[in-house]
Amino acid sequence: MSFLKLLKELQETPELITLDFFRRSYKKGSVDKNGMPDSHSWTFALAEDRFKEDFGGGSKTLLSSVVENDITELQKQTAIVNEFIDNTLAHHNIGGKGNITLETKHARSAIELIEKLAIKYLGLMGQDGYTSLTPTYQYDPEEIFTRPWIEKNKTL
């Protein structure tokens, strides 16, 4: 499934994504005898505020207009990249082929928007906490090249 197709499905059925769905992984919390809320109460309230700001516009369900705006922005940012791919790489156009160039800034802005929206909608689906989709190495990936690992055939 493509990311754009997922966004279009969310736009068509926004009633499936509710504030309760968004808060499902947050503990409601409680208030002590002095009226002071515990840490769970704060995060629960923060989740509600975030949903209303980013997705609900004050509503308790996902607003299709929010998704529509994201789809429009995504299509606008990726249009020049799609045209380049169709014209130069995939040859889907009619007429002259390979006459379009792609500047790095266009590709970079499209990639950055895709990452931003992916992080936003991962958060909507309960996978919050991403600041970037760039992998973080947990080890040195070049370590394999620091020692010889193929034994030489001594009979040759």
N, C-alpha and C positions, 0 to 999 in steps of 0.2 A: 504494500500500500504506500502510495506516495504521501508526502507531508501535505501537499496541496489538497489531495483527495480527503485526507483526514480532516483538514480545516473545513472543507466544503460539507462534509458529513456533520461536523459540529454545528455549522451554520444552519443546516437544514433541521437539526433536532436539538436545539439548545436546551430544551426542557429536561433533557437527560442529565445535564450537569447542573447540580444545585449546590447551594451553600452547604447543606448537610453532607453531600458527597465530597466536597472539597475539604471539610473539617473532619472527615472520618478517621484520619490518623492522629488527630489531636485529642488529648485528654481534656475533659471539660474543666476539671479543677474544682476547688472549693474555697470558701471564705472562712477564716478563723473567727474566734469569738469577739475579736476587736474589729471585725469587718474588713480585715486585710486579706486580699486574694493571694492565693499561692501562685507559684510560677506557672503551673498548668493553666490557670485562669488567664494569665497574661498572654500566653502563646495562643490559646483558644480565641481570645478577643482579637489578637493580631491577625490570625488566619481569617477571621470574618472581615476585618478591615481590608486585608489584601484582596480577598475575593471581590468585595464590592468595588474597590478601586480599579483592579486590573481586568475584571471579567463581568461584573454585574451592574456596574453603574448605580449602585444602591439597591439593586434588585436581589432577590434570593435565588435567581436562576441566571444562567449564562445568557448574556445579551447577544443575539445574532449579529447586531450591528458592530460589536467589538470584533467578532471573528471576520465579518465582512471587511472591515477596515484593514485587518491584518492580511487578508487575502489580496486586497487591492494593492497594498504596499508591496507584498511579496511579488505579485505579478509585474508591477511597475519596475521593481529593482532587478528582476531576472529577465525581463523582456529582451534586453540587448544581448545577454548571454545566450538565451534561447535562439535568437535570430542568428548569432554567430555559429552556434552548433548546427542548426538546420542548414545554413548556407555553406559552411566550410567543412564541417566534419561529416554530417549525415547526408548532405546533398539532397535535402527534401524540397528545395526551392525550384521554381521554374525560371529559366533564363540563365544569366551568368552565374557561375559558381565560384566561390572562393574570393569574392570581391569585398568582403567585410572583414575588418580587423577588430580585435578586442583589446581594449586597454586594460591593464592590470587593475586600475581603480574600479572599473565596472565589475570585474569578477570578484574583487575583494569586498566591495560594498554588498554584493549579492550574498556572498558567503557569510559576512557579518550579520546581515539581516536574518538569514536562515538560522544561524546559531542563536541569535537573540530570541526569535520566535520559538525555536525548539525548546530553549530553556524555559520560556514563558509557559508553553503548553505541557512540558514535562512537570512543571510545578502544579499546573491545573490537575494533572492526572495523579498527583501524589508523590512525585519524585522531585521534591523541592530541594534546593541547596546548591544547585549548579551555578557557578559564575562563568564557566567556560566549558566547552565540550572537547577541548584539547586534552589528550591523555597525559597523565602524570606518570612518569616512569618510577617504578618502585625499586628499580635496580639499574645498574649501568648496562644499557643495551649494547654497548661496544665492547664489553668485557670478553665476549667470545673471540674477539680479534686480538686479544693481548697474549694468548698462549697458542702454540701450535696444537691443533686438535686432529689433524689428519696425519697418520703415521706414513712415513716414506717407505716405499717398497724397496728393500735392500737388495733384492735379487736382480734388479735391472741394471 
